[in-house]
Amino acid sequence: MKICYVFSGIYQANIIGQSGVALRLIENIKKYNNDIYLISNYLSESDNFDLKGKNNLLLKGPNTLNTYLRNTLKIVSYLRKLHPNILHVRGLLIVPFMWVINKLFLGYPIVFSIFETPEHLKSHFIYLIAYCINHGDGTFVSSNFIKKKFVEKGALPEKIFVRYTGIKDKFLVQNKLNSTEDNDVLFFGDSSKERGFDIVCKLAKKMPKVKFKVLLRWQAKNCHIELEKIKNLKNTTIWYYPYKKNLEEILSNTKLIILPFRYMGMRPPISLLEAMALSKCVITSTMGGNKEFINNNKNGFVMNISKISNIEKKILFLLKNQNVRKKIGDAANRTIRNLYSKNEYKKIADYYTYIKEDFYERRMFDSIGGHHISHKEINLVLRLLNPKEKSVILEVGTGSGRFARAIVKSSSARVVGVDPDRKILREGKILKRIFLSREDKDRYTCVIGDGHALPFGNNTFDKVLCFRVIKYYKDPWKGIDELIRVLKPGGEMVLEITSNLSWESIVNPLLSFFIKRKQFHHFWEKKMINFNSISVKKYFMVRNMKITHEVFLHKMPPALYSKLNNPIINNILDAFESVLQYTPKRLFSKSIILRYKK
């Protein structure tokens, strides 16, 4: 697979968090036998980074949008010759720029990575990025905090994926450094008010008996006076970048880390993650996103940095209590090791496969309209199925697992999926790796099987789901008998049937003429059965199945949502559908969902 990354400022990977995270993403994706290409910028010929090469496009200029605007023609020409399978773009300002030129001149699948909070941007620009997210092929962010910021501006949550990447491998290895903790308190970052350097200076001055070590990357003007004052304190040692020792060794030699951020572009800050990964007890601020990783008083401390006296008391208490520090530090290490792993990069590599091979779910639902329809169907299925704790659910015709994944993510139930199509089950296996946690994956298993003869004993499952499948059976009545057979007495079945009075059934020839897509065959192009719900209900009645719920769904054709693909249009179509609810229930409804109890 040919992947081209448009990642600005890679040459700064050793000193800037966002650039370092981007470089480690590229390095890890390369391990999956992908052909990697890069568009980035540099300032001088002395700038050196691992991915320099004749196949990459390196633009001379600062790490700004103007550098890329000036080289638009070069970028377009390079990408046309390269013809990548995936275009992967990083950076708040670069995202809309690359989305526009890709839309106008290129047309490649495009995904984004955003590691920075958009809080400093004007509102209309955040809306623009959210629009690009909705019309791109997926966006990876580094925290739920960033995801929430874009969802608040209209981005679809289904298009944004949190991936915990970016920590160097040496921090993720089980900490075995048996160092003596020579430093009491350590701060590392910049001498700026945004990083809380002035807070550190006040603490160092108030606690002359506590040994402070300060590691500075850059010096800011807004704390120039504080820096000059702290230089004169006997209890404080200042090291400037590059440091005299490796960062992990310095951190390991410290009892307590303090990171009193007011503002950091990257969320979470890499410095916070590195300290936690090394089993260090950390005191940090209430800055947005910190509480996503720190459970206060459990694996670290989140404090109001304006209350200096409270921080002072906390520092003195922790310095006197080594056992408390160790307990907090060990919990911090477990938190990072549970979240950050090589598996996160594998999920991104699998997502590239999902795009390149154009999976069924991507074709059907990976659009604004498609997500709207899918969300509606999944919520309805979860409400009717009502999965209980420890219940075992069979999904017949599981396909790529759209409903099964939703069930295991929203409950503690176990799902067994059956489908005769090996290709779609392979897609489902990959989507499990992408979208489910390790714990959830273990509760969803798939087997190859025919719905006419399910490979299970009688009375096996607590619940059975069969959605938009039975219409393709050669003998649907035999399929229904099998669903009843494997369901336990007292168990519930949710069955979807395609109505013979739907819009599609009524105006089938017109739909076939006006709506054409080459990627896959629509249901009206296949041999399928449209059901009369009255005859289906009679069939169940004869078999002593009691109907407990009946829902009529999609009085507006789902194809309209996907074709028009606009959130405002979605609302208008929903409004029309609410009006159509006053028509006879069966009329125009594409799907009829029946819930039965055995």
N, C-alpha and C positions, 0 to 999 in steps of 0.2 A: 504494500500500500504506500502511495506517495503522499506525504503530508508536508505542507508548507506552513511554517509558523511565522506570524508577523508579530514579533515580540520586541518592543522598544527597550533600549538600554541594557541589553544583555551584558555588555562590557562592564557594567557596574555590579555584577552578580556577587562579588565578594564583599561588598559593603552595603548594598541596598536590598532590603528584604524581598520586595516584589520581584526584582530582577533575579535574585537567587532562587526564589520559588519557581520562576519561569524556566530557568536553566535546568533545574533538577527535573522538572516535568519532561523537557525535551530529552534529557539523558536517559530517563527511565522508559519513555515510550520507544526510544531507539532499540532497547533490548528486546522488543517484540518483533524484530526483523522488519521494521518499517523503514522506508527510504525517507530521510529527514532533510528538509530544506528550510532555510531561514532568511527572513527579511528583517534586518535590524539596523541600528545606527551606531556610530562611534565618533569620538571627538578627535583623536589623533592616531597616527600610525603606531604609536607605542601601546595603545590599548590592545590588550591581548585576552582572548577568551577561546575556549576549547572548540567552538563551532565555526571558527573562521575557515573558509575554504572557497575554492573557485566556483562551486555550485551555488553558493549563497549570494544574496544581494545585500551588500552592506552600504548604507548611506552615510556619508560624512555630514555630521551636524549634531547639535545637542539633542537631548532627550525630550523633544517637543513635537507638537502636531505640525508645526511649520516645516520641520525637516521632511516629513512625509508628504505634505501638500506640494512642496517644491519638486518632489520626485514622483509625482503621480504617474506620469507617462512611463518612467522607468519601471515602476511597480507593475503597471498593467502589462507592459511588453514582456517583462520577466515571467509573470504568471501565465500569460497566453502560451509562451513557449514551454513552460514547465508542465502545465495542465495537471495540477494536483488532484487527488481524490478528495482531499479534505483541506480546507483553508482554516487555520486556527489562529485567532487574533486575541491579543492581550492588551489591556490598557483602556481606561475610561474614555480618553479622547480619541484613541485609535479605532475603537469599536464602531462608532457611527461613520467615520471616514471610510473604513474598509468595507462596511456593509453597503454604502452607497456606490463605491466604484465596482464592487462585485455585482451589485444589482444592475448597474448600467452597462458594464463592459465584459463581465466574465461569466457569472452564473454558476459558480462552483458551490458545493455544499460548504457552509461556513458555520463554525462554532466559535464561541468566545470564552475567555477566562477573565474573571474580574476578581482581584484580590484586595482592591482598595474600596474603602467606604466612599459613597458619592456625596456625603454630607456637605462638603465644601463647594459643590457645584450648584449653579442656579437651577431652580426647579424645572424650567422648561428643557434644560439639557438632560436632566435625569429622565424626563418623559421621553425624550428622543432616544436615549439608550434603551429604555424599556420597550419602545416600539421596535428597535432593532432586535432585542431579545426575542420578542414575540414572532418576528418574521425571519429569525435565524434558525439554525438547526440544533440549537442547544447551547446552554451557557453553564460553565463551571464556576462556582464561587467558593471562597475559602471558609465561609461561616454562614450560619442561619441569619445572623445579624445583617449581613450584606444582602442576602436573599430577601429579607423582609423589607429593606429599604426600596428595592425595585418593585416588589409586589405592591407596595403602597402607592406606587406611581403607575400601576396598570400592567406590570409584567405578569405573565401567566406563571403561577408556581410550578406547573408541570413542565415548563421549559427551562427551569433553573435547578441545577444539581449541586449540592454541597459535597465537595471532595476535599478531604483532609490530607493535603500534600504540602511538601516544601521543606520539612525538617531534614537536615543532613543525616545520612545514615549513621554516622558516628554518635549522634545523639539518641538514636533509636535502639542502639545496642544496649543490652542490659548493663547498667552502670556498675562497673567493677573497680572504679578508681578508689583506692584506699588512702585518701589524702587527709592530711591534718588540716583542720579548718582554721587557718591563720587569720583570715579576715572575719570581722564581726558582721559588717553590713556592706553589700556591694550594690552599686548602681552602674548600669552600662547603657549607653545611648549617646545623645547629643546634649550639649549644655544650652538647652532652650526651655522656655516656659511650657511649650507644648509637651515636652517630655517630662516635665515636673522637676527639672534640675534645681530650681529655686527652693523646692520643698526639701530636697536632699541637703542643700546648703544650710537651711534652717535647722534641720535635725542634727547635722554634724556639729553645728555651733552649740546647740542645746545639750548635747551629750558628749562632753569632752573625754569621757573615759571609754567611749565606744570607738573601736577602730573602723573607719570607713575607707573603702577603696572605690574610686571612681574611674570608669573606663569611658573615654570620650572619643567618638568618631568624628563629629564636627562641632565647631564652636559657633554659637549663634549670638547675634548682637543684643538680643533682648535679655540675655543673662550675663553680659560682659562684666558687670559690676560684681555679681554673685561669684563668678569664676575667680576674679582677682582676690576676693575675700577668702574663699575656701582654700586658695593656695597657701594662705598663711596659717591655716589650722594645723596643729601638730598631730591631730588624730586622723588626718585625711591624707591619703596617697592618691595621686592622679596619674594615670597612664593614658597616653594618646595613641590613636591608631596609626600604624600597626602595633599591636601590643607585644610585650616582651615574651609572653607565653601564649599557648593555645587558649582560646576562649573557654573550652570545656574544662581545661585544667584550672583556670582561674575561678570559674564558677564552683567547681568541686571543692576548692580550698576555702569556700565561704560558708558561714553559718546561715546567713539570711540574705535574701535578695529583695530589694525594694525598687519598684517600677511605678512611680506615681504619675502615670500619663494623664494629661489633659486631652491630648489629641494625638492619634497615630493614623497614618493613611491606611496601612494594612491592618485588617482585622481578621484573625487575631494577630497581635504583634509577634513576630518571630522570636523576639527576645523573651517574651513570656513563655512561649512553648519550649524554648531551649532550656530555660531554668527549670521548668516543671519536669521535662524529660530527664534531667540529671538529678531528680529526686531532691530538689531544693525547696525549702519553705519560702514562699513568695508573698509579699505584701504588694498589692496593686490598687488601682483606683476603681471608681464606679463607671469608668468610661464605657460607652456602649459596646457590647460584645464580650466584655471580660467575664460576665457571669455565665456565659455559654460554656465556658471552660473551667471556671472556678466555682465550686460549691463552697460558699463561705464557711470558714471554720472546719471544713472537711478535708479539702486538698489545697487550701490556700486561704488568703484573706483579702477581701474586697472592702476598702475603707474610703471614707470621705476625706480627701487629702487636704481639705481646708481646715480640718480639726487636727492641728499639729500635735497637741498634747495627747490625744487618743493614740496617734501613731507612735509617739514616743513611748507610751506605756506598753503598747503591744510589742514593740521592739525589745524593751527591757525584759518583759515577761518571757519572750521566746528565747532570748539569749541565755536566760537562766535555766531553761527547760529543754534539754537536749532530746528527751523522749518525745515531747510534743512536736518538736521540729522534725524528728525522724518520721513520726506517724504521718504528719502532714505531707512531708516530702515523698514518702512511699506512695501515698494516695495520689499525689500529683503525677508521679511516674506511671502509675497504673492507668490514669486517665489518658495520658498522651499515648501510651502503648496500645490502648484499646481503640483509639480513634485513628492514629496515624500508622499506616503500614503500607507495604508494597502492593497490597490488594487494591488500594485506592487508585494507583496508576493502572492496574489491570482493568479496573472499571472504565477508565477513560479509553484505554485501548479497545475494549469491547464495544464501547459506544461508537468509536470510529467504524468498526465492523457493521454495527447496526445501521449506520448511515450508508456506507459503501455498498452493502448488499441489499439495501432498500427493503428492510424487514416489513412483514405484513402490517404490524402495528404502526410503523412509520407511514406507510402508504395510506392507511385508513384513518388514523387518529392524530398524527403529528402535525396539526394545524390548529388555528384558533377555533374554527368550527368543529374540527374533529375532537379536540379536547373538551369542548363544551358538551358534545353528545356523549362522549365516553364518561365524563364526570356525572352526567345525569343518569346513565345506565348503571354505573357502579354504585352510586348512592342508593338507587332503588333496590338493586340486588342485595346490598348489605342490610337494608332495612327489612326486606322480606325474609332473607335467610337468617338474620339475627344470630350470627355464630356465637356459640357459647363456649365457655372455658373447657378445654380438653375434648371438645367434640371432634369427631372425624367426619370430614365432608368430602364427598365425591363430586368432582366436576367432570361431566362427560362432554367431550369436545372442548377440552381445555385450551387447545391452540397454543398461542404463545404466552398464555397465563395472565391475561389482563385482569380477570376477576379473581383468580387464585391469589395473585400477589396482593391485591387489595384486601382480601380476607385475612391473610396471615399478618399483614401490617396493622390491621385494625383490631385484631383479636388474638387469643392464644390458641385458637383452633388449629387442627392439622388438616391439610388438604391433599387429596390424592387426585391427580389429573389423568385423564385417559384421552388419547387421540390416536387415530390410525396413521397420521401423517408424520413421518420421521423428520422431514425438513422443518415443519412448523415447531416440532418439539425441540429441535436443535436451536431454533431462534429463541424459544422459551427458556432454554437452559442458559443462554447468553444473557437474556434480559433479567433472569434471576440474579446473576452475578452483578449486573449493573445496578439494579434497583432495590435489592433486598440485603438486609444485614445478615451476618453469619448466622445469627440465631433464627431469623425468619426463614432463611433458605432451608434450614434443616426441617422445617415443618411443611414444606411443599415438595412432594415427590411426583414424578410423572412416569407413566407406563404406556407402552404401545398397546392399543386394544381397539376392538370393533364394538361400537355401541349396540350392534345386533346380538352380541354374545359377550357380555362383560366378564372379564377374567377374575371374578370375585364370587364368594359364596353368598348364599341367601342371608338376608337380614344383617348385613355387614356395617352399614354406614348410618350415622345419626341424621345426616342431611344429604340431599342430592341436589345438584344444580345442573341444569341443561339449558343454555341460553344461545339462541340463534344457531341451532345445530340440527334439531330434529327435522327441519324442512329438507335437509339434504339426504336423509335416509332413503334407501331403496324400499324399506318396509318400516315406516315410522311407528306403526302400531306395535310391531315387535320390539322396537327400541323403547317404547313407553313401558311395555311389559318388563323389560330388563331393568329399567329405572325403579319400578315398583318392587321387583324381586330383591334387589340388593339393599333396599331401604329397610331399616329396623322398624318393627311395630312401634307406633308412636312418633316415628321420625317424620320430618317434613321434606317436601320436594318443591323446588321452584323451577317451573318449566316455562320457557318462552316459545310461543308459536307465532308464525307469520300469518297475519289476517288476510283472508281473501277479499276484504273490502278496503285495503289500503290504497293510498294514492298510486303507488307503484303498480298494484294489480289492476287498477282502473285505467290508468293512462300509460301502461307499459310500453306500447309502441312509440309514444311521444318521447318518453324518457330515453329509450334506446337510441333515438335519433339525435336528440339534443345534447345528451351527456355522454361523452366518450372519453375513456382514458385507456392508454395503451399498457400501463404498467401491470394491470391485473383485470380479471373478469369480475364485473359487478354481479350481484346476486341475480339480477334479472336476465343475465346472459347465461346463467347456468340452469340445469334441470333442478327444479325445486318444487316443493309442495306448499301451496297456500291453504291454510286450514279454516274451516268453519268452527268457531269456538264452541258452538252448541254441540256439535257431534263429538268434539274432544271431551267435553264435560260429561256427556252421556257415557263415553267409553270408560272414564274414571269411575263413574257412579256404579257401573256394573262390577267393578273390581274393588268395591268397598273403600274407595278413597274419598275422603271428605274435603271439599273445597273450603279453604279458610280465607282466601283473598284473591281478588281479580283486579288487575291494573291494565288500563289501555294506554299505550305509549306511542309517541311519535305521530301525532296527527299532522304535524308538518314534516315533510320528508327530510331525513337526516342529510341526504345528498345536497340539499340547499344550503345547509349550514357550512358544509365542507367546501362547496363551490364558491360561495360568496365570501366566506373566511374573514369576517369582520366582527369585532365584539359588539358594536352598535347594532349591526344587522342581526346578530344572535338575539339581542333583547327584543328587537322588532318581531322576529320570527316567533319568539316565545310568547309575545303579546298576542299574535295571531292564533297561536296554538291554544292559549287560554280562552279565546273567543270560540274556537272550534270545539271546546269541551261541551258546549251547549247543544251540539249536534248529537245524533244517536251514538252511543259509546263505541260500537264496533266500526262505524263509518269513518273512513280515513285513517284509522289507527294502523300503523305498520305492524306493531307488536302487541300481543296480548300475553301478559305474564300471569300465570296461574300458580297459586300456592296450595298444595294439598298435604293432608295429614293421613298417615297410614294407620 
